[in-house]
């Protein structure tokens, strides 16, 4: 049973900060997700503009993370 959840969260944040980013592994994950979506018939969408708002939100998050890591 966790008695001090704040301490656990602090430990998790510290571990995440210390962990090095594996760009190759991340691209492999993205590629696997792309292949799975393609095989399920989800990607490419019938209407290319579907999900544009979601794409913009994702781009903003990704760009923000890259700036924060500099």
C-alpha positions in Angstrom: 0.0 0.0 0.0 1.3 3.4 -0.9 1.3 5.8 2.0 3.1 8.8 0.6 1.9 9.3 -2.9 3.7 12.7 -3.2 7.1 11.0 -2.6 6.3 8.3 -5.2 5.4 11.0 -7.8 8.5 12.9 -7.1 10.6 9.8 -7.5 8.9 9.0 -10.8 9.5 12.5 -12.1 13.2 12.3 -11.2 13.5 8.9 -13.0 11.9 10.3 -16.1 14.2 13.3 -16.1 17.3 11.1 -15.8 16.1 8.7 -18.6 17.8 9.4 -21.9 15.6 9.7 -25.0 16.0 6.9 -27.5 15.1 8.5 -30.8 15.5 5.4 -32.8 13.2 3.4 -30.5 10.6 6.2 -30.6 10.6 6.2 -34.4 10.2 2.4 -34.4 7.2 2.7 -32.2 5.7 5.4 -34.5 6.3 3.2 -37.5 4.7 0.2 -35.9 1.6 2.3 -35.0 1.5 3.6 -38.6 1.6 0.0 -40.0 -1.1 -1.1 -37.6 -3.4 1.8 -38.5 -2.8 1.1 -42.2 -3.6 -2.6 -41.8 -6.8 -1.8 -39.8 -7.9 0.5 -42.6 -7.8 3.6 -40.3 -5.0 5.3 -42.2 -4.9 7.1 -44.6 -8.3 8.7 -43.9 -10.9 8.9 -46.6 -11.1 12.7 -46.1 -7.6 14.1 -45.6 -8.9 17.0 -43.5 -10.4 14.7 -40.9 -8.5 15.1 -37.7 -6.7 18.3 -38.7 -7.4 19.9 -35.4 -6.0 16.9 -33.6 -2.9 17.0 -35.8 -2.4 20.7 -34.9 -2.7 20.0 -31.2 -0.1 17.2 -31.5 2.3 19.4 -33.4 2.0 22.1 -30.8 2.8 19.6 -28.0 5.7 18.1 -29.9 7.2 21.5 -30.7 6.8 22.5 -27.1 8.6 19.4 -25.8 11.5 20.0 -28.2 11.9 23.6 -27.0 11.7 22.5 -23.3 14.5 19.9 -23.8 17.0 22.5 -25.2 
